[in-house]
Structures are given as C-alpha cells and as structure tokens.
Amino acid sequence: MPQVSIAPTRTNLIRLKKELRFAKEGYEILDRKREALTGELVRVAKEADTLQKEVWALLRTAYDAMEKARLVMGSDHVEWASLAVNKTVDVHLRLRGIMGVAIPQIESRGEPPKLLYSPADTAASLDEASEAFREVLMRIPQLSMLTAAVWRLANELKKTQRRVNALQHIFIPQYQHQIDFIVSSLEEREREETFRLKWLKTKMTKQAQAA
C-alpha cells in the first residue's frame, strides 16, 4: 500500500467513511449495469450474427443468379431490365435509451417492388436475382440497426468495466487503507492518552501520600 498522507483526525475519518460508502454504492450500481449491458450485448450480437448470415446467403444467391442471367440474356439486356426499377425504400431513424446508451431504431417504409420489368423476354435467373436483392434490401435496415447497437453497447460496456475496475481495485482499497490508518492512529493516540492519565494519577497519588 502507498504511504498515507492524511491527517488522522475524526473529521477526516467521518469524511472518508462517507466517501467509501458512496464508492461501494457506485460499484454496486455499475456492476449491475455491467451485467445488464453484457446480457443485452450478447443477445443483440447473436441476433446480428444470424441476420448477417442470412444477408450473405441472399447475396450469394443473388449474384449467382445475376451471373446466370448475364450468360443467358447478355449484360446489356440485364442492365436494360434494371433501369425499370426506380422506386426506393424510405428509412426513418430514431433513438431509444438502453442503460444510458442511445440505440438507433430504424424503420423502413415501403417495400422494394417485386417486379417492374416485363417477364416475357427475361430469364428466370433474373427473377431469382431480383427477388434475392429485394430480400436483402428489406433486411439491411435491421442489420445496420443491430450492428450499430452492438458497437455502442460494446463501447459502453468497455467504459463501464474500466470504472468498475477502478472502484474495485483502486478507490475502494485506497479509502479502506486510509480509514484503517486513521483508526489505528486514533487508537494509538487514545492508548497514549490513557497511559499518560494513569501515569499522572499514579504520580498525584504518590505525592498525596508523601504529603
């Protein structure tokens, strides 16, 4: 333990005991927050991982089907068909708080069109690619929301963990050490005072007997 440089007074003892109590209360609150953040982070990360795998699978399907469509129809015809798609999805963002963390909530309004080009002169593989890309577009807002939530929860958990460690391993032991030092000093002072009073009493008794 480092050398204590604080006056061993009862005033300081009362103050330090109060600060120690606050530090322990803060530790308990932050520890509960850490547990809640960990649970939420695990849940959101698992959900994001599942959705990410779904999106990658859909993209593989879409690009494979697109490549088949290019081979069957030709690149120019595929590009011509893509020009028929001119509608977009409206995305609205708002925030909600989880344990003091601002988590984005993304709402998509309007679905991508199912089929805007004529199927008469297009290959089935183009329809497959179009449907797969459509599903990807419907999942991207949710995936982006979950990914942002994972990063924000992870950053907040990291900060909370640092604070918990600081309280547990630095501040609380430091307060306790200072309190122990003051208590020990006050007890030693009290013993010295008791010894001095006994010595004075004994001296006065001897003087009275001699008189």
DAURNOR-V573438 format. One record per backbone hydrogen bond with DSSP energy under -1.0 kcal/mol. NH is the residue of the N-H (numbers start at 0). CO is the residue of the C=O. E is the energy in kcal/mol with one decimal. If there is no record, write none. Layout:
nh:NH co:CO e:E
nh:NH co:CO e:E
//
This chain:
nh:8 co:6 e:-2.2
nh:12 co:8 e:-1.9
nh:13 co:9 e:-2.5
nh:14 co:10 e:-2.2
nh:15 co:11 e:-2.8
nh:16 co:12 e:-2.2
nh:17 co:13 e:-1.9
nh:18 co:14 e:-2.4
nh:19 co:15 e:-2.6
nh:20 co:16 e:-2.1
nh:21 co:17 e:-2.2
nh:22 co:18 e:-2.4
nh:23 co:19 e:-2.3
nh:24 co:20 e:-2.3
nh:25 co:21 e:-2.8
nh:26 co:22 e:-2.3
nh:27 co:23 e:-2.2
nh:28 co:24 e:-2.2
nh:29 co:25 e:-2.6
nh:30 co:26 e:-2.5
nh:31 co:27 e:-2.0
nh:32 co:28 e:-2.2
nh:33 co:29 e:-2.6
nh:34 co:30 e:-2.1
nh:35 co:31 e:-2.4
nh:36 co:32 e:-2.9
nh:37 co:33 e:-2.4
nh:38 co:34 e:-2.3
nh:39 co:35 e:-2.4
nh:40 co:36 e:-2.8
nh:41 co:37 e:-2.5
nh:42 co:38 e:-2.0
nh:43 co:39 e:-2.7
nh:44 co:40 e:-2.8
nh:45 co:41 e:-2.1
nh:46 co:42 e:-2.1
nh:47 co:43 e:-2.9
nh:48 co:44 e:-2.5
nh:49 co:45 e:-2.1
nh:50 co:46 e:-2.3
nh:51 co:47 e:-2.7
nh:52 co:48 e:-2.0
nh:53 co:49 e:-1.8
nh:54 co:50 e:-2.4
nh:55 co:51 e:-2.6
nh:56 co:52 e:-2.2
nh:57 co:53 e:-2.3
nh:58 co:54 e:-2.5
nh:59 co:55 e:-2.3
nh:60 co:56 e:-2.2
nh:61 co:57 e:-2.8
nh:62 co:58 e:-2.9
nh:63 co:59 e:-2.4
nh:64 co:60 e:-2.4
nh:65 co:61 e:-2.4
nh:66 co:62 e:-2.3
nh:67 co:63 e:-1.9
nh:68 co:64 e:-2.4
nh:69 co:65 e:-2.2
nh:70 co:66 e:-1.9
nh:71 co:67 e:-2.3
nh:72 co:68 e:-3.2
nh:73 co:69 e:-1.4
nh:77 co:73 e:-1.8
nh:78 co:74 e:-2.5
nh:79 co:75 e:-2.1
nh:80 co:76 e:-2.1
nh:81 co:77 e:-1.9
nh:82 co:78 e:-1.1
nh:83 co:80 e:-1.2
nh:84 co:81 e:-1.4
nh:89 co:108 e:-2.1
nh:91 co:106 e:-3.2
nh:93 co:104 e:-2.0
nh:95 co:102 e:-2.3
nh:97 co:100 e:-2.4
nh:100 co:97 e:-1.5
nh:102 co:95 e:-3.5
nh:104 co:93 e:-4.0
nh:106 co:91 e:-2.9
nh:108 co:89 e:-3.5
nh:126 co:122 e:-1.2
nh:127 co:123 e:-2.1
nh:128 co:124 e:-2.3
nh:129 co:125 e:-2.7
nh:130 co:126 e:-2.4
nh:131 co:127 e:-2.2
nh:132 co:128 e:-2.7
nh:133 co:129 e:-2.0
nh:134 co:130 e:-2.0
nh:135 co:131 e:-2.0
nh:136 co:132 e:-2.4
nh:137 co:133 e:-1.6
nh:138 co:134 e:-1.2
nh:139 co:135 e:-1.9
nh:142 co:138 e:-2.4
nh:143 co:139 e:-2.9
nh:144 co:140 e:-1.9
nh:145 co:141 e:-2.3
nh:146 co:142 e:-2.6
nh:147 co:143 e:-2.3
nh:148 co:144 e:-2.1
nh:149 co:145 e:-2.3
nh:150 co:146 e:-2.0
nh:151 co:147 e:-2.4
nh:152 co:148 e:-2.7
nh:153 co:149 e:-2.4
nh:154 co:150 e:-2.3
nh:155 co:151 e:-2.3
nh:156 co:152 e:-2.5
nh:157 co:153 e:-2.2
nh:158 co:154 e:-2.1
nh:159 co:155 e:-2.6
nh:160 co:156 e:-2.6
nh:161 co:157 e:-1.9
nh:162 co:158 e:-2.0
nh:163 co:159 e:-2.6
nh:164 co:160 e:-2.6
nh:165 co:161 e:-2.3
nh:166 co:162 e:-2.4
nh:167 co:163 e:-2.8
nh:168 co:164 e:-2.8
nh:169 co:165 e:-1.7
nh:170 co:165 e:-2.3
nh:171 co:166 e:-2.3
nh:173 co:169 e:-2.0
nh:174 co:170 e:-3.0
nh:175 co:171 e:-2.6
nh:176 co:172 e:-2.5
nh:177 co:173 e:-2.4
nh:178 co:174 e:-2.5
nh:179 co:175 e:-2.6
nh:180 co:176 e:-2.2
nh:181 co:177 e:-2.4
nh:182 co:178 e:-2.9
nh:183 co:179 e:-2.5
nh:184 co:180 e:-2.5
nh:185 co:181 e:-3.0
nh:186 co:182 e:-2.5
nh:187 co:183 e:-2.3
nh:188 co:184 e:-2.5
nh:189 co:185 e:-2.4
nh:190 co:186 e:-2.5
nh:191 co:187 e:-2.2
nh:192 co:188 e:-2.4
nh:193 co:189 e:-2.5
nh:194 co:190 e:-2.7
nh:195 co:191 e:-2.5
nh:196 co:192 e:-2.5
nh:197 co:193 e:-2.4
nh:198 co:194 e:-2.3
nh:199 co:195 e:-2.5
nh:200 co:196 e:-2.6
nh:201 co:197 e:-2.7
nh:202 co:198 e:-2.3
nh:203 co:199 e:-2.7
nh:204 co:200 e:-2.3
nh:205 co:201 e:-2.2
nh:206 co:202 e:-2.2
nh:207 co:203 e:-2.3
nh:208 co:204 e:-2.3
nh:209 co:205 e:-2.1
nh:210 co:206 e:-1.8
//
